[in-house]
Amino acid sequence: MGGIFVSFILPQAIALINKPGPVSQEALERVFLMSCLCAAMCWFGYQLPPSRNLIKKLDLAIDTKKLFQGGIVFVLIGYVSYFLIMRQPEAARENTQWTGIITIYAFFSTLIYPGLTILLSSTLRHPTISKLILTAFAAALPLHTIILYGRREPTATFILTIGLSLYFIRKLVPPRWLVISFVVIALFAIPLTGTYRAIAKTGDWSQLQEIQPLETLENFVKNQEILELKNAALLMDAAVRTNQYGYGIEYWNSLIFRFVPAQLVGANFKKLLQIELANYDLETLYRYKMTTGITITGIGDAFTQFDYMGCLFFFCLAWFFKTLWFSANYKNSITSQIFYVSLFSPSMLSVTHGTVGFIPDFVFNLIFLSLVIIYASRKPMYKGLNVSVDNMLEKQIKY
């Protein structure tokens, strides 16, 4: 999480200071304070002892052959869904706000990532030619998305899937300099995303030679006016001025939006399930209009839900991931390893995009991964903790 705050939030904070626009000094201080609180909660939450009960429940005996079969099914569903998306009219595909049947295809297309995680972990444990071919097949679609569309989320997910799988399965620990290098690369790469997407769209790859990362970053922090953190600052200020908070309603609405298909139950029924919230009129309050496709960050949406108490989301998130880490790393739980890898990217998006999106991502992975794990489980109950791990947990509880 520290790397995300440094590579994504920090440059935006500097840019916001240089070009605050309609953001007042008070709003500026508020968004910076909230950012610091959220970052601090990530650290404080990780200091809690992991959940012993959850670690036990995740310690399942898995039939790796059945698990691999489940991964293949996920990959096939992902490919079929992507094929159906590509058959839609170009105008529908290029629209940043998808509606209609394409949203259902997009819903199932994301199964390619947990499928890749399962196939890769199985291949690293017991490599065979057939497994290598199937894993390469699973990786081809994410790579296609990364290269042709320059998407940040698939790029981060793909890199982390490989890196974390190598760590959990082969115990390959990246040197500290490499981790720091990735953070620095991300620092320069994020402002270049728009430029890369424009080049990818035209297909003129020779323009890549003209990219100057240092100048782009410098221009970003000095002159950039369209900022996710600016959206966050203004929304937070609007929440304070109007005294209107979501109190968690957006989390419920996001679940309905993600899992209730209007094509099957009807748009009116879906709307009935959602709780209507008053929108902040930023144009009236600040003469500011948010650019379509730009996020409000987890800093902003956590505050608009619970004021400063929204930072506790990151406290709970850190504790949950510490529990998964202990189970995946020290108990070598296959279940925990798959969940950890699959949820790591959504956890980072809770900073860059919003905390609201993490809940449906968590439920999505919980539903589909649980189905595969139930199918692949050899024993319905968990084994007891071994002595070494039990001692580690005792030390965590003490300190």
N, C-alpha and C positions, 0 to 999 in steps of 0.2 A: 504493500500500500504506500509505503514511503516513496517508492519510485514513481508512482502515479501522481502523488501530490507534487513532487519535484518537477516531473517532466510535463505535466498538464496544467496544474493549478498555478504553480509559481510564475511561469511566463505570462499567463493571463493576468495574474495579479499586478505584475510590473506594467503590462500594457494598459490595464485599467487605471493605474495611477497616472500614466502619461496621457491617456485619452479618456477621462471619466465621462465626458458627454453630459447626459442628464443625471448622472449619479452624484448625489450630494456627498459631502464629506462624512456626514453621519452614516449614510448608507454604505459608503466605502469602508468605514471602520467596522460596521456591523458584519459585512460579508467576510472581511479578513478575520475577525474574531471567531465567526462561525467556522471558517476554514481551519483555524488553529484548533478549535474544540473538537472538530471531527477527526483531525489527524491525531490529536492527543487521545481520543477515545479508542482509536485503533490500537494504541500502545497499552492503555489501561486495561482494555478488554482482554488483551493477550496475557496479562499478568494473572488472570484468574486461573484456578486449577481446572483442567479439562473434566468433562462429565464422565464419571466412571461408568454410569449406567448406559450411556450412549455408546461408549467404547465397547462395552460387552455386547450390546445388541448388534453392533456392526461387525463383530468378529464371527463371521459366517464361513462355513466350509463350502467352497464353490467348485463346481464341476467346470473346469476351464474350457472343455470342449463345447459344452452347452452355452457357456458365456460367449464363446467365439461365434457360435451360430446366431446368437442374439445380435451380436455386433454386425454380422453380415446383413441381417434383416433391416437393421437401422440404416445401414449404408444404402441398401437397395431402395428403401422408402425415400431417403434423401435424394437419390438420383432421379427417381420417378417424379418426385415433387418438383425438382428443379427443371426437368424436361417439360412438365406441364406449365410451369411459370414461363418458360421461354416460348411456349406456344401462344401465350397471350399477346394481344396487340402491343406494338412497341410503345404507344402512348400510355397504356396502362402500366407497363413495366417501368417506364421512366418517371412516372409520377412518384414523388417521395412519400405521399400519403396513400398507401394502397387501400382499396376497398373492394368488396365483392369476393368472388370465388378465389381470386389470387391470394387472399389472406390465408385461406385454408391450406393452399399449396405451400405458402411460406412457413406456416406453422409446422408442417411435417418435414419440410426441407432441412430444418435445423437438426434433425436427428442424425445427419451426417457426422456431426462433431462427436457426440457420445459414441457413435459407431466407430469412428476413427480411433478414439481413445481405447475402446475395448480391443480392437484388432491390433493396434500398435503394442499395447501392453502384453497381449498374448504372444505376439511375434517376438518381442524382446525376451520373454520368458523361455519360449521353446521355438526358436526360428526354424522355419522350413521354407522351401521354395514357394509352395502354394500360399503360405501365410504372407510372405513378402510381396507376392503379386497382388493379393487381395488388399493388403495394407496400402500399397502404392496406388491401387485403384481408388481406395477410399480417400487418399490424400490428393488425388488429382483434381477433384471438384473444388475443395477449398483453395488450392493453389490457383486454379482458373479464376476464382472470384478475387483473390488477392492481386494477381497480376493485371487482369483486365479492368477491374473496377477500383482498385486502390482502397479497399475498405479497411479501416483501422481495426474494427472488432474481429473480423476473420483472421487478420494478420496476427494480432496478439494471441487469439485463441489457438491458432496453428502452432506458433512458436512455443507457447506455454505447454501445449499438449505434448510436444516432442520433448521439451526440456524436463518437465515434471515426470513424464513416463520414464525417461532415462535415469532420473534420480531415484524414483521409487523401485524400479525393477533392477537396474544395473548398478545402483548406488553411485552414479557418476555425479560428483559434486563440482559445479562450475567454480573456477577460481574467482576470488573477489573482484579482481580487475575486470573480468569478463562481465560480471553483473553490473558493475559501475559503468562499463562501456555501453551496455544495452540501455541503461537509463539516459546516458548522454546522447546516444543515437536517437532514442525516442524524443528527447528534448529538441533535436534538430528536425526530426522526421515529421512530427505532428504539424508544424506550420506549413510543411511542404505537401500535405495531403491534397489540398485543392489543386495545386499545380500538377501533381502527378495524375490526378483524375482527369484533368483537362487534356494532358498528353495522351493518356490511355484512350480517351474518347476519340481523339483525332487519329490515333495510330501512328503518329510521327515520333517514333522512339528516339530519333536522333536529337530531339530537344532535351533529352535527359542530360546530355553533355553540357547544356547551358545552365543547368540548375546550380545555384550557389547557396548552399545551406546556411553558411554564416551570415551572409547578407540578408537572406530571407528571415532568419530568426531575429536579426537586429531590426529589420523593417517591421516585423510582427510586434515586438515589444514597444516600438516607438510610435507606430502609426496605425496599428490594427484597431478598427472601431467595432467590428462585429465579433463579439466575445460572449462565450457561454457564461463566464463569470459576471459579465455586465447584466445579462438576463437574470442571473441569480440575485445580484444586488438590488435590482429594481423590483423584482417579485417579493423579496424579503421586505423591502421598504414599503411596498404596497400592502403587504400583510399587516405590518405594524400600523400603518396609517388608517387602514379600514377596519382593523381588528378582526379580520376574517382569516381563520385557519381551517385546515382540512380535518384535523384530528383523526387521521388515518383513513378517511373516506376514500382518498385516491388509491390506496392500496387495494381496497375492495373493488373499486371501479376498474382497476387494471386487471384484476383477476377475471371479472366479467368480460371485459374487452377481449382478453386473450383466449378464454376457454369457452365462451358461449357464442357459437356461430350464428350470426343473423340470418344466414342463408337457410338454416334449418329451423330455427325457432321464430324467425321474424324479427325485423328491426324494432318494432314497437315493444315486443316482449323483452328483448334485450335491453332496450332503453328503460323499461320499467324496473329491471333488476338493478340498474345503476342509480346511485344517489346523486342528484344534481347539486353542483356546487357553483357558487357565484364566481365568475371569472374576474380577474383583476384587469381593469381597463387601463392599460399602460399608455395608450394613445392619449386619453384624457388627462391622466395624472402627470405624464412626463413627456408627452408628444414623441413617444417612442414605440416602434413596432418591431416585434421580434421577427427575425428572418426565419422563414420556413426551413425546417431541417436542422436548426441549431438547438442544442439542448439547454437545459436550465441547471445542469449539474446536480449531484446529490447534495451539495451544500445548500442550494436553493430550495429544492423540493422538501428536504428534511425540515428546513426552517418553516416553510409555509404550512407544514402539517402540524408541528408541535413547538414552534418557536425554537429557542435555544435547546430545549429538551430533545429536539430531533437528532442531536448529535449522538444520543444513546443508541441509535440504530447501528452506528459503527462500533460501539462498545459490544453490543450483542453479536454483531457479525464477526468481530475479532475472536471472541470467546468460542463461537461455533467452529471457526476455522482452526483454532488451536486444538479443539477436540478431534476434529477430522485429521489433523496433522499427527497427533499422537497415535491415533488408531492406524493411520496409513503407514507411518514411519516406523513406529516401535512394535506394533502388533502385526505389521505387514498385511493388514486387511485389504484384500482385493476390492471389496465393496467400498471401503473408505477411499482407496486410491482413485477409483473411478469417479466417485462423487467429488472428491477434492479437485481433480483435474477439470471435471465438467462444470463446476461452479466457480472456479477461480476467475475466469474471464467475466462472468456476470458480476462478481464481487468488485472487480475493477470498474466496471461500467456504473456501479452504484456511486462512484465518485465522479466520473466524467459525464454520465448521462442523467442519472437520477436513481434514488433509492427505490422508487416506486417500481421500477422494472425488475428489481432483483426478486421480488416475491413471486411473480408468475414464472420467472426463469427457474426458481427453486422448485416450485410445484411441478413444472414441466419435467424437469429432470427426476424429481422424486417419483412421479407416476411411471414414466417409461423405463427408467433404470430399475425401479423396484420390480416391474414386470419381468425383466430379464433376469434379475438376481433371484427372484422367486423360482423362475424356471430352472436356473442353474444351481440352486442351493442343494447341497447333499444332505444337510441336516437342518431341521426347522429351528433348532435352538443354538445358541452361542456356546462357545467353550469359555471356561474361567480364565481370568487373567493369569499370565505367568508371573513368577516371583519378581523378575527384573522390572517388568513394566509396572507391577503393583508398587514396587519400591519407588519408581519414578513418580507415580501419581501421589504417593504419600508425601514425597518431598515437595511436590507442587502445592499440595494442600497446606503444608506447613508454612511455605514461604510465599 
